[in-house]
């Protein structure tokens, strides 16, 4: 039997899965890596630690399956996290700058006059969230690294390209999804933008030599082809089967990624969404609109671990289910500002609309509603800008086990919600692409693992009540944005 080794290199850990010919996970492993917070607004990883963890996990699964039984190695990765390394040794020359890191704020302010041009070229709003601003800021602080970069001694990339470089012994490649999230790629031509490289002060010699499709040839490791390489949200979109325009998925985790396939031409958002490559497979490029919500599941973590109001997420669901509504209370989790579709870094979290009758149960319900409301905000803008109305939202991630939350999502977004059976859609999406490329799978719709269906939810809330709750939420958002 032939297998795929699929890596999901995420923000908190590296996970590896052995996927069989039916598309089922038959073996797995995981290794966490340390989170470093050297200063306010700064988040770093040790890229060497990540590399060694990934190599260990891959080796373990190859040894279990036998190298001759592994058809390919696939990689899905945390996006926007930025690595700078020595071209000769492959060793990082500084800590990896994590996607959550906002040190690029000053750099983006300096370039504010170019914001519209950046948006036009890349489909992304000028933001420290993306690698371009992070690297400009790094070079301003570390003139020694800037000098080495200008001499051609260094290489730059997102996690996917760094892992490929180490696995292959020096191939500097990336895929179109990760490239589209650097704020350095021309979205329509899928090439590095000389104009933006110059604007951000990044030598072209640092960048990956080619931007491939997810099913491209990324080299090999231990004689096994590396293919099926793409960003984690994009891999989940593919794994969910969102291969046609208008299909959308939501991945719930610390935050949420809501993504819609908009077809073979990009839709440049004017209302806070990102335009990206959805995936490039079989020579065809599908584009996506995406809204990244910064705080979803993390809201529940905050209420439990930091505030101590609840014992755990299960208690939140149980208590929230004991009341019919939040009694007018709204929780806006803008702890580090608001993400899509607002992108307001000055907004701050608030709990408002309470009267003396509000209890823990009402706050629990308001917390769950905040997750569903934020994703409903994104879907509302997607419908307006793309012209597509997602009749069904395909969902994945740990919080989808919360049945009350999923019903809230269906009610507030006014669409059906279907939960994925598999919990590792990013890794599986990458594995499916690798398996289709290497012949492990004959066709996507013939992958047996996809025959299983998860829980489904349909809107049950009367339209006037939905309108009332949506208006209440938007009023709370506006209060959070007043400083």
C-alpha positions in Angstrom: 0.0 0.0 0.0 1.3 3.5 -0.9 1.1 6.3 1.6 1.6 10.1 1.8 3.5 11.6 4.7 1.7 14.9 5.4 3.1 17.7 7.6 1.0 20.3 9.2 3.5 22.9 10.6 1.3 25.1 12.7 1.9 28.0 15.1 2.2 25.9 18.2 3.4 22.6 17.0 4.5 20.4 14.1 2.3 17.5 13.3 2.9 14.6 10.9 0.4 12.1 9.5 0.6 8.9 7.5 -2.3 8.9 5.0 -3.2 5.7 3.2 -4.8 5.0 -0.2 -8.2 5.6 1.1 -7.3 9.1 2.4 -7.4 8.0 6.0 -4.9 8.9 8.7 -3.3 5.7 10.0 -0.3 7.0 12.0 0.4 10.4 13.5 3.0 12.3 15.6 3.4 15.8 17.0 6.1 17.9 18.5 5.6 21.3 20.1 8.0 24.2 19.8 8.6 27.1 22.1 6.9 30.4 21.8 9.1 33.4 22.4 7.8 36.9 23.3 10.9 39.1 23.6 9.0 42.4 23.8 5.4 43.7 23.6 4.0 43.0 20.1 6.8 40.6 19.2 6.4 36.8 18.7 9.2 34.6 17.6 10.0 30.9 16.9 13.3 29.1 16.6 13.3 28.0 12.9 16.0 25.4 13.7 13.8 23.8 16.4 10.9 23.6 13.9 13.2 22.1 11.2 14.5 19.4 13.6 11.1 18.6 14.8 9.7 18.3 11.3 12.7 16.1 10.2 12.2 13.8 13.2 8.5 13.4 12.5 9.0 12.7 8.8 11.8 10.2 9.5 9.7 8.4 12.1 6.8 7.9 9.7 9.0 6.9 6.7 10.6 4.3 8.9 7.2 3.0 10.1 5.8 2.7 6.6 9.0 1.8 4.8 10.5 4.3 2.3 9.3 2.2 -0.7 5.7 2.6 0.5 5.8 6.4 0.7 4.8 8.0 -2.5 5.3 11.7 -1.5 5.9 14.1 1.3 3.3 16.9 1.6 3.5 20.1 3.6 0.9 22.6 4.9 2.2 25.4 7.0 1.5 28.4 9.2 1.4 31.4 6.9 3.2 34.8 7.0 5.8 33.5 9.6 9.1 34.7 8.1 12.5 33.0 8.2 15.9 34.5 7.1 18.7 32.0 6.8 22.3 31.5 5.6 22.3 30.4 2.0 25.3 28.1 2.5 24.5 26.4 5.7 20.7 26.7 5.8 20.9 27.9 9.4 18.6 30.7 10.5 20.5 34.0 11.2 17.8 35.4 13.5 14.6 34.1 15.1 11.6 33.5 12.8 9.1 36.4 13.0 5.7 34.8 13.6 2.6 36.0 11.8 1.2 37.5 15.0 4.3 39.7 15.4 3.5 43.4 14.7 7.0 44.9 14.7 6.4 46.0 11.1 3.8 48.7 12.2 6.3 51.5 11.9 7.5 50.3 8.5 4.0 50.2 7.2 3.3 53.7 8.6 6.4 55.0 6.7 4.9 53.5 3.5 1.3 54.7 4.0 1.4 56.8 0.9 2.0 53.6 -1.1 -0.8 51.7 0.5 -3.2 51.8 -2.4 -0.5 50.7 -4.8 0.4 47.8 -2.6 -3.2 46.8 -2.4 -3.7 47.0 -6.2 -0.7 44.7 -6.9 -1.1 42.1 -4.1 -4.8 42.2 -3.2 -3.6 42.7 0.4 -4.0 45.8 2.6 -0.7 47.2 3.8 -0.2 45.6 7.1 2.6 44.4 9.6 0.8 41.0 9.5 2.6 40.2 6.2 6.3 39.3 5.7 7.2 42.4 3.6 6.7 44.8 6.5 8.3 42.4 9.0 11.5 42.2 6.9 11.7 45.9 6.3 11.5 46.4 10.1 14.1 43.7 10.7 16.6 45.3 8.3 16.1 48.7 9.9 17.1 47.1 13.3 19.8 44.8 12.0 22.0 46.6 9.5 24.4 43.6 9.7 21.7 41.3 8.2 20.8 43.9 5.6 24.4 44.1 4.5 24.6 40.3 4.2 21.4 40.2 2.3 22.7 42.8 -0.2 25.8 40.6 -0.7 23.6 37.6 -1.6 24.6 35.6 1.4 21.1 35.1 2.8 17.8 33.6 1.8 14.2 34.6 2.8 11.1 32.6 2.9 7.9 31.5 4.7 8.0 28.2 6.6 7.2 26.1 3.6 10.2 27.3 1.6 12.5 27.0 4.6 11.5 23.4 5.2 11.9 22.6 1.5 15.4 24.2 1.5 16.5 22.0 4.4 14.8 18.8 3.2 16.3 19.1 -0.3 19.7 20.5 0.7 19.3 23.9 -1.0 16.2 24.1 -3.3 14.8 27.6 -2.8 11.1 27.3 -3.8 7.7 28.3 -2.6 4.1 27.8 -3.8 1.6 30.4 -5.0 -0.5 30.4 -1.9 2.3 31.2 0.4 3.8 33.7 -2.0 0.5 35.5 -2.3 0.6 36.1 1.5 4.1 37.8 1.5 2.8 41.1 0.2 5.6 40.8 -2.4 3.9 38.8 -5.2 2.0 40.2 -8.1 -1.3 38.5 -7.7 -2.3 38.2 -11.3 1.0 37.2 -12.8 2.2 35.0 -9.9 5.6 36.6 -10.0 7.7 38.5 -7.5 7.0 42.3 -7.9 10.3 44.2 -8.5 8.4 47.3 -7.6 7.4 46.0 -4.1 10.8 44.4 -3.4 12.4 47.8 -4.1 9.7 49.6 -2.0 10.3 47.4 1.1 14.0 47.3 0.6 14.3 43.6 0.0 17.0 42.3 -2.5 15.5 40.0 -5.1 18.3 37.5 -4.5 16.7 36.6 -1.1 13.5 35.4 -2.6 12.6 31.8 -3.7 13.8 31.1 -7.3 10.4 29.9 -8.4 6.7 30.1 -7.4 5.2 26.7 -8.1 1.7 25.3 -8.0 0.9 23.3 -4.9 1.4 20.1 -7.0 4.7 21.2 -8.3 8.1 19.4 -8.0 9.7 20.7 -4.8 12.6 18.2 -4.9 12.9 15.1 -2.7 14.0 13.9 0.7 15.4 10.4 1.2 14.5 9.7 -2.5 10.8 10.6 -1.9 9.2 13.4 -3.9 8.0 16.5 -2.1 4.8 17.8 -3.5 1.4 19.1 -2.2 2.9 22.2 -0.6 0.6 25.1 0.4 -0.5 27.3 3.3 -2.7 25.7 5.9 -5.9 27.7 5.3 -5.6 27.0 1.5 -5.0 23.3 2.1 -8.1 23.2 4.3 -10.1 24.9 1.5 -8.9 22.2 -1.0 -9.4 19.4 1.5 -13.0 20.6 2.1 -13.7 20.3 -1.6 -14.2 24.0 -2.2 -13.1 23.7 -5.9 -15.9 25.8 -7.4 -16.6 29.5 -7.2 -18.9 30.5 -4.3 -17.9 27.5 -2.1 -16.6 28.7 1.3 -15.1 27.2 4.5 -14.4 28.4 8.0 -11.5 27.0 10.0 -11.9 27.7 13.8 -8.9 27.8 16.1 -7.3 30.5 18.1 -8.8 32.8 15.4 -10.9 32.0 12.4 -10.0 31.8 8.7 -13.1 32.3 6.5 -12.2 31.7 2.8 -14.3 31.6 -0.4 -13.2 30.3 -3.8 -14.0 33.1 -6.2 -12.8 31.4 -9.4 -10.0 32.0 -11.9 -9.8 35.8 -11.5 -9.0 37.7 -8.3 -11.6 39.9 -6.5 -9.9 42.8 -4.9 -11.8 43.7 -1.7 -12.6 47.2 -0.8 -14.1 46.3 2.6 -11.4 44.6 4.6 -10.9 41.2 3.1 -7.7 39.7 1.6 -7.4 38.5 -2.0 -5.1 35.5 -2.3 -4.5 32.5 -4.4 -6.8 29.8 -3.2 -4.6 27.1 -4.7 -2.8 26.3 -8.0 -3.3 22.7 -9.0 -3.1 21.0 -12.4 -2.0 24.3 -14.0 -5.2 26.1 -13.0 -5.2 29.0 -10.5 -8.2 29.5 -8.3 -8.4 32.7 -6.3 -10.0 33.3 -2.9 -11.4 36.0 -0.7 -10.4 35.6 2.9 -11.2 37.1 6.2 -9.0 36.4 9.2 -10.7 36.8 12.5 -8.0 37.3 15.2 -9.8 36.0 18.2 -12.3 33.1 18.1 -11.5 30.0 20.2 -9.0 32.2 22.1 -12.0 34.1 23.6 -13.0 31.0 25.4 -9.4 30.4 26.6 -9.3 33.9 28.0 -12.6 33.5 29.9 -11.4 30.2 31.4 -7.7 30.5 32.0 -7.1 34.2 32.4 -10.4 35.4 33.9 -11.3 32.2 35.6 -15.0 32.6 35.0 -15.4 29.1 33.6 -13.7 25.7 34.2 -13.4 25.0 30.5 -15.0 25.4 27.0 -17.4 22.5 27.8 -18.8 24.5 30.7 -19.3 27.5 28.5 -21.3 25.5 26.0 -23.4 23.9 28.8 -24.1 27.2 30.6 -24.9 29.1 27.3 -27.4 26.4 26.5 -29.4 27.1 29.7 -30.5 30.6 28.5 -32.4 31.6 25.3 -30.2 34.6 24.6 -27.5 36.8 26.0 -30.0 39.2 27.6 -28.6 42.0 25.4 -25.0 41.5 26.4 -22.3 41.6 23.7 -18.7 40.5 24.0 -16.3 42.0 21.4 -12.9 40.2 21.7 -10.7 42.9 20.3 -7.9 42.2 22.6 -5.3 43.1 20.0 -7.6 45.1 17.7 -10.1 43.7 15.3 -9.3 41.6 12.2 -11.4 41.2 9.1 -13.4 42.9 7.9 -12.5 45.9 10.1 -8.7 45.7 10.5 -8.8 48.2 13.3 -5.7 47.8 15.4 -6.9 50.5 17.8 -10.1 48.8 18.7 -10.2 47.3 22.2 -12.2 44.5 23.7 -15.4 45.2 25.7 -18.3 43.5 27.3 -21.4 45.8 27.0 -25.2 45.9 27.1 -25.5 44.3 30.5 -28.2 44.9 33.1 -28.3 43.6 36.6 -29.9 40.3 35.5 -27.0 39.2 33.4 -25.4 36.0 34.7 -22.4 33.8 33.8 -24.7 31.9 31.4 -25.5 35.1 29.5 -21.8 35.9 29.3 -21.1 32.4 28.1 -23.7 32.8 25.3 -22.3 36.2 24.4 -18.9 34.7 24.0 -20.1 32.0 21.7 -22.1 34.5 19.7 -19.0 36.7 19.3 -17.3 33.8 17.3 -20.3 33.3 15.1 -21.0 37.0 14.6 -17.4 37.7 13.5 -17.5 35.0 10.8 -21.0 36.2 9.8 -19.5 39.7 9.3 -16.9 38.2 6.9 -19.4 36.2 5.0 -21.6 39.2 4.6 -18.8 41.2 2.9 -17.9 38.2 0.8 -21.4 37.9 -0.6 -21.4 41.6 -1.4 -18.0 41.7 -3.1 -17.9 38.4 -5.0 -21.5 38.1 -6.0 -21.6 34.6 -4.6 -23.8 33.6 -1.7 -22.4 30.6 0.1 -25.4 28.4 0.7 -23.4 26.0 2.8 -20.4 26.9 5.0 -18.0 24.0 5.4 -16.3 24.1 8.8 -13.4 22.4 10.6 -11.3 22.9 13.7 -11.8 22.1 17.4 -14.6 24.5 18.2 -16.8 22.8 15.6 -17.5 20.1 18.3 -19.6 22.8 20.0 -23.0 22.1 18.7 -24.5 25.3 20.1 -21.8 27.4 18.4 -22.4 25.7 15.0 -26.2 26.3 15.3 -25.5 30.0 16.1 -23.3 30.1 13.1 -26.0 28.8 10.8 -28.6 31.2 12.3 -26.4 34.4 12.3 -24.9 33.7 8.8 -28.2 32.5 7.5 -26.7 29.5 5.7 -26.3 25.8 6.2 -23.3 24.7 8.2 -21.6 21.3 7.6 -18.9 20.1 9.9 -16.0 18.1 8.5 -15.6 14.6 10.0 -11.8 14.8 9.8 -10.1 17.2 12.2 -6.9 17.6 10.3 -8.1 19.3 7.1 -4.9 21.2 6.4 -2.7 18.2 6.5 -5.3 16.1 4.5 -5.7 18.8 1.9 -2.0 18.8 1.2 -2.0 15.0 1.2 -4.9 14.9 -1.3 -2.9 17.1 -3.7 0.2 15.0 -3.3 -1.7 11.8 -3.7 -3.5 13.0 -6.9 -0.1 14.1 -8.3 1.6 10.8 -7.6 -1.4 8.5 -8.5 -2.2 7.4 -5.0 -5.7 8.8 -5.6 -7.4 8.5 -9.0 -9.7 11.5 -8.5 -10.7 13.8 -5.6 -14.3 12.5 -5.5 -13.0 9.0 -5.3 -11.1 9.4 -2.1 -12.9 7.1 0.3 -12.3 9.2 3.4 -14.4 11.9 1.9 -17.5 9.7 1.8 -18.1 10.3 5.5 -20.2 13.2 6.4 -20.3 15.2 9.6 -23.0 17.0 11.5 -25.2 19.5 9.6 -27.0 22.6 10.8 -29.6 24.7 9.1 -30.9 28.2 10.0 -33.7 28.1 12.5 -33.9 31.7 13.6 -36.7 34.0 12.4 -35.4 36.8 10.1 -36.5 39.6 12.4 -34.6 38.1 15.4 -31.5 37.6 13.2 -31.7 41.2 12.1 -32.0 42.3 15.7 -29.0 40.4 16.9 -26.9 41.5 14.0 -27.7 45.1 14.7 -26.9 44.7 18.4 -23.5 43.2 17.4 -22.6 45.9 15.0 -23.5 48.5 17.6 -21.1 46.8 20.0 -18.4 46.7 17.3 -18.7 50.5 16.9 -18.4 51.0 20.6 -15.2 48.9 20.6 -13.7 51.1 17.9 -14.2 54.4 19.7 -11.1 55.4 21.6 
